[in-house]
Amino acid sequence: MITNVQKNLAAGLPYDIVDIDGVIETGQRVLTNGRRAMLCASDEEWVRFSGGTTRGIILNLGGERAVGRVALRFMQQTEVKIFFPATVSLYASMDGVEWGLVSHLPSSMPIWAPGPPHEQVYEWDCKRDGLRGRDRIGAACRARFVKVTLTADLNLMADELEVWGTDADEHDAATALPVQPSYMPPGMHTADIANMVLLYNGHYANGCGNWTKEALTPYIAYENEQGELKDWMFDGVLLLGISTPGGLSFETGSADIMREWNWYLDKTFAAGGDLAELNRATGVAARVLNDKQRRTKVVLMVPSPGELTSSFQVIDGKLGIRGDRPPTGAEALAMKCSLLGWYLEQVRQRWETAGYAHLQLSGMYWLSEGVSCDIPQEDTLIRYVSGLVHDQGLKYFWIPFFYGGRSYDWKDLGFDAVVLQPNHFFNDTGEERIRDTAHLAQLYRVGVEMECDERMNEEPAMRRKYIEYLNGGVKYGYMKQAFKAYYQGSTSLLDSARSSDPLNRQLYDWTYQFIQGSYTVKGCEQ
């Protein structure tokens, strides 16, 4: 334990601000000058970080120190597009070159919530938190340099970086574990899926969520311009639904549990339903490609129970309503666990009854794209479902969005296979977002999601964005090194495969080459 009196080692020190490419500002002191900014965006004591890539703030402590606490204050005012960071990460180094991870700090307050300006201090304390990856709670961190990293989408406002510790070389100080960046590769943890396509089979007014053998075939097997099957395409399929016939959501938990959860299960497992059609499509491709042992690996979603508005019970495997009084606290958590246990058992039973000859149930997918700090005990529920999934011999999948809370914490949450969303296709971000996602994915040791929708076949600007994802796979290594999931709206790759426009058809061909690992960087105007 630290025996000497701690002081703020950062007080008055200059610091460098760096991005992925290196130092972008040097010798700054506003964050360490001891003056506390007012909760007003115009106060010059705030340091603004806008857009771009993940930034780091590096302090040279001037010698070997025993660091016991690090804190950095932020302001949020959503009406002027100033937000808290989803994650602040802390690193320590003895030479300023090789860095060890001290901790990741998630926001403890909702991001993007409207309201008056308010503050949050992101703090690591060795007595409470310990060093990530080490068991020694209470041990200070040995460091000559400290780095604090954060990612800005629109604007972050930071003030007063404090690093508390002692000048002495404390005997109980520990060294942070070195960071060894690498993507999550395909393997047993991904059920040997390398490239998994997302196919949405919820309710859509135009019926695009109702999959047929003909529509599924170009995803399972590469189809040339003459409609001939020439090779395998995606080796995994994630079936998931968002919207219900009543216009509610499986993702937010507003879907009616009794009626709409059963509707989705019935639709997915019906005799002529989505899985039956996927089975038919795989069987046809296996015959044409003379690979009759081939099975399409299937991952199915786990809906969110949301905030329960009624009490439920499961008796002899049957789900029913127990009363109108919504449960709270521990009772609510226990009821959610029971509901999801019922859902997973329904999936198991229906799968076994169907006996799909050309499909393999490989995993379950947690539908929510981040861990919310304002949903009580959500992380406990996630871990509980992990145990249920593993009891069935399946893998547990997750696709957090770029600012999804606790993306880095996937292993502790019980997930096996994880990819990070860049969200570049949908947001006003530059190509650096692809690079930044690749950077973070390697730090978190997860895969990368490819993203597009039907607009890539209609708008040149969106076509360019999708090409940036493909090019990024070559530039940053995730084409060959990482497990990948492919969000493609409803039918964008199907539309490309069947398009008479050679530019659109090209996108399907390039995606196939990307899956095969033979794609080469293209000009975004092609």
N, C-alpha and C positions, 0 to 999 in steps of 0.2 A: 504494500500500500504506500501511497505518497505520504511522506513524513514531513517534508519541508512545506512551508506556506506557499500556496500557489499564487501566481500573479498572471496578469494578462500579457503573455509573451508577444502578442501581436500589436500592442499599443504603440502607435506612431511608426510602425514599420512600413516600408514601401512594399509593394507587391506587383507581380506581373499578372496580366490577364492573357490566357492562351486559348487557342482552339486546336482542332486536330492537326493543323499545319504548323503550329508553333506559337511564339509570342506575337500578340497583336497590340498590346499596350504594356508599357513598362514604367516602373517607378511611381505608380499611383499611391495615394495615401488617404483618400476620402473614406474608404471603408474601415480605416484603422485610426482615425483622428480623434476618437472619443466623443464626437458630437452626435447626439441622437436626433435623427430626422423627425420632423412632425409628420402626422398622417395626412400628407398633402403632396400630390404628385409634383408640384412645382418647387418643393424644397430641394435645394441643390445638394443637400447631404445624402440624398438617395443616388445610388449608382444604377443606371438603367442598362439592362441587357435586352436587346431587341433582335428577334429572329435569328437566322443563321444556325450554326451548329452548337453542340455542347461546348460550353466555355468552362475554363478552369481558372481559379484564383490561387496563385502560388505565393507562399510566404517562405522566405529564408529566415529561420529562427536564429541564425548566427552561431550555432553550435549544437551539440547533442543535448536534447531536452527530453524530459519525461512529461508528455502531454496527457492531461487528465480530462479536459473538457474543451469542446469546440462548439461555438454558437454563431449563427448568422441570422439576422432579422430581415423579414420581407414584408411588403405591404401588398394588399389586394384591393383593387377598386375596379370592378368588372365593367362599369359603365364607360370607363375610358380605356378599356382593354389592358388593364394591368392585372396579372394573375399570380397566384402562388405557384412555385414550381411543384410538379408532381413528386419529384425526387431530388434530394440533395445528397451527393456522395462525398465521402471524406477519404483521403489517401494520405499516407505518410511515406517519407523516403529519407535515406541517409545521404544520398548523393544528388538528388534532384533529377535523376534519370530513371532508376528502377523504383516503381511505386508499389506499396502494399495497401490493400483495402482495409480501412478502419471500420467503416460502416456505411450503409445506405439509410437515408432518413426520409420516410414518406411524409406527405402532408397529413397532418392530423385534423385538418379542416377542409370542408368541401371547396373544390376548385371550380371556378366559374359561377359560384352562387352570387346572385345580385345582393346589393346592400351598400351601406356606407363604407368608407375606407376602414380597413381593419388590418391588424398585424399578426404575424406568426413568427416565432423563433424556432428555427430548426437546430436542435441541440443533440450532441453526443456527449454522454457522461460515462466515463469508464466504470464508475461504481455501480451504475444502473445497467449499462448496455454491454460492457465488455468489448473485446475486439472480435469482429466478424470472423467466424471460422475457428476461433480459439475458445477454450473452455474457461479461461482465467478471468472471470468477472472481477472487476476491481483493479486489475493491473493497468497502469498507465501505458501509453504508447511511446516507444522510443522513436524519436524523429529529429532530424535537422531541418527538414522541409515539410510543409503541410500544403496539401492541395484540396480545394473545395470545388466540386464541379456541379453544374446545373445546366439545364437546357431551356432555352427561351423560344416559345412559339411566336407570340406577339410581343409582350413586354413583361419583364420582371424588374422589380425595384428592390434593391438590396441595400442594407445599411448595417454598419458595425459588425465586422468580423472579429470575433474574440477567440483566442487560443490560450487556454489556461493551463499552466504547468509550473515546473520548477527548473531552475538552472542546473540543479544537481543531476548527476547520472544516477537515477534511482535503480537500485538492484532489482526491484520488482517490476520494472518496466519491461514490456514485451514488444517484440517486433511484429508489425502487421504482416499478414501473409501476403507474399508477392502475387500480383495480378498476372495471370497467364491467359490472355484473351484467346478464345477459339469459338467457332460456331458449334451449335449442337449438330452433330452429324446424324444421318440416318443410322438406325441400328435397332437392337432389341427394344430400347426405350420408346422408339417410334413405331413399334410393331413392324419394323423393316420397311416402313413407308418412307420414300424419299420425296415424292411429289404428290401432294394431296390437294385435290380440287374441291372447292366449296360449292355444293349444289343446294339451292334454297328450295324447300318443298313445303313451305307454309302456304297461306291463302293469298292469292293475287287475283284481282278482278279480271285480268286478261288470261288467267289460267296457266301462266308460265311456270307455276310451281307444281304442275301435274306432269311428271316426267314419263316419257315413252321410250321404248327401245330405240326408236329412230333418232330421237333427240339425244339420248345418252351415248350412242355409239361413238361419235367423234371425240368424246372425252375418254373413253375406254381404249380406243384404238385410233391410231393416226390414219386419217382418211385423205386420200389424194384428191385432186380436183375432179377426177372422174368418179369419185365416190367409192373407190376401192380401198379396202383396209390393208395397210402395208406394214404396220408395226404397232406395238403397244404404246399407249400415251400415258395417262396418269395411273400410278399404281395404287392410289388410295382415293377414296371418295368420302367426304364429310357431308352427310345429309343433315340439314338444320332448317328450322322454321322460325320466322320472326313474327309475322302477323297471323292473327286468327280470323275466322269468318266474321266474328263480331267486331273486327277492327282493333283488337287489343294485342298485347305483346307478350310473347314467351320470354323475351329478353329482360324486360323490366319487371315481370311478374304480375302484370295486370290481367293476364289470361285467366279465364275461369277454370279452376283446377278440375272440378268435376266434369264439366262438359267439354272444354276445349283441349285439355290434356288427352282425354280419350279420343276426341276427334282426330288429333294429330297422330296418335298411335294407330288408330284404325286406318287412316289415310296412308300412312307409311307402310303398314304391314298387310294391307288388303290384297286379295288374290290377284287383282290387276293393278296394285298400287306401285309406289315408287321403287321399293326394293324388288318386287317381282319383275318390274321392267328392267332394272339394273341387272338382275340375274340373267334375264333373257339377252340383254346386250352383250354381257360378258361371255355367255355361252356361244353366241354367234361369232364373236371375235376370236374366241378360243378355237373354234372349228376352222375358220378361215385362215388363221395364222398357224394352224397345226400345233397348238400348245394347249392340249386339253386338260392339263393339270393346273392351268392358270386360275387363280382366284382373285377377284377384286377385293381389296381390303376395305372394310367399311367402318366408319366412325359415326356414331349417332349422338345427337345433342342431349344434354340434360337441361330442361327448362328451369328458369328461376321461379321459386315460389313467391317471391316478392314479400310484401307486408301482408300477412294473412288477415282477411276480413271476416272469416268464419273459423269455427273449430272443426277439425276433421278427425276421423278415426279409420284405422285399417283393421278389419276383423276377418280372419280366415282368407286373407289375400284380397278382400274386397274393400274398396274405398267408399266412405260415406261421410255425410255431414253430421257432426255431433251437436252442433248448436250455432246460434248466430253470434255468440260472444267471441270476439277475436282474442286469441291468446296473447300473452305478453311474457317478456323475460325468458326464463329457462323453459317455460311451457311452450312458448312460440318456437324456440330453437328445437326442442324435442319433437314438436309436431312437424316442422320442416324436414327434419331427419327422417321421420316416419313416412312422409309424403314422397320424398325422393327415393327412399328404400322401396316403396311400392312401385314407383315408376321404373326403376332399374329391374325389378323383378318382372314387371310386365314386358320389358324389352327382352329379357332372357327367355321367358316362356314363349313369347310370340316368335322369336327367332328360331328356337328349337322346333316349334310346331311347323313353321314354314319350310324348314329343311332346304334352304337355297343351295343348290349344287355348285354354283359358280361364284359364291360370295363367302367371305370370311369376316365375321364380326371381330374387329381388332381393338376397338376402344370406344370410350365415351368422351364427349366434349362439354366442358363447362362453358355455358353460353355467354355469361356476363364477361365483358371485355376488360374489366378492371376490378380491383378489390376496393369497395367503397369504404370511406372512413365514417360514413353516417348511417350504415346499415349494421345494426347490432349483431356482433358475433358472426359476420359473414365468413371470416377466415376459418372459424371453427366448423361451419357448415361445409365449406370447401374440403377441409381435411376429412370430415366424416364421409363425404361422398367418395373421396379418394380410397378410403378403406373398402367401401362397397364395390367400387370398380375393380380394385385389385383382388378382392375375394372371388370375383367372377373370372379371374385370369386375364383381364383386359388392361389396356393402357389408358392413361388419363391425359387428355389433350386440352390445351388452352391457347388462345390467340389474343393477348392483350393489345389494346390500341397504344399508340405511341406514348400517350400520357397516362396509360392505365396504371392505377395505383399498384405498387409492389410487383411490377414485372420482374424485377431482379430476384424476387423471393419465391420463385416457382417451386423450387425443390422443397423448401420448408412447408409450402402449402399442399404438397403431395402430388404435384403434377409430374408426368413423365416426359411428355413431348410438347414443346412450346415454340411458337414463332412470334416475333414482334412485328406489329403493323407499322409501316412507315407513315401511312396516311398522306402520302405525297400526292397521290392521284386526285384526292378530294379537296385538298387545301391549297392555298396560295403560297406554296413553298417552292424554293428553287431546287435544282438537282442536288444541292448539298444535303438535303434531307435524306436522300438515299444513302449518301456516304455516312451521315450521322447515325442512321439506323443500323447500318453495317457495323459501325464502331461500337454502338451500344449493345447490339446483339452479341458481338464477340466478348464484350466485358461481362454481360449477363450469362454468356454461354448458352444462347438460344438460337433458333433459326430465324428466317426472314420470310415475311409474307409478300407475295407478288399481288399487285392490286390493279384492277381496271374495271370498267363497266361498259355498257353499250355505247357510250359516247366516244370510245376510241375508234369506232367504225363510222362516226359521223362528224367529229370535230378534229381538225388537224392538231390543235393544241393538246387535246387529250391523247391523241395518237402519240405525240412526242413524249408525253409523260410516261406512257406505258413502255416506250422504247428506252426511256431512262432507267426503268426498273431492269429491263433485260441487259442493257449495257452495264449497269451497276453490278450485276451478277458476275460479269467477267472482270471488271475493274477491281472489285473488292472481294472476290473469291467465293461468294455464296452460291454461284451456279453449280459448282462441283463439290464444295465442302460442307454445305448446310442442308439440313432438313427444311423443306419449303412447303407452304400452303399457298393456294391461289384463289384469291377473291376475284370473281369476274362478273359481279352484278348478278343478273339472272341468267342470261344466255349469250354473253358477248363473244365467247370463244366459239360457241356453236354458230352464231351469226357470221363470224369471220370464216369459219370452215365452209359454210354454204354460200358465201358471198360471190357474186359475179364480178365484183370490183377487185382487181388484182392487189391493190394496196391493202384492202381489208383481209383478203385471203392470206396475204403475206404475214400478217400478225399471227395467224394460226400456225403457219409453217415455222415461223421463228420461235413460237412457244414450244413446238415439238423439238426443234433443234436445242432449245434451252434445256428442256428435260433430258435430252440425250447428252448434254454437255458439249455440243459441237457449235453452239451459237458463237458468232464473232461480233464485235462491237460495230454498230451501224450508226450512220449519221441520222440525227433526229429529224431531218427533213426528208428522209427516204420514204 
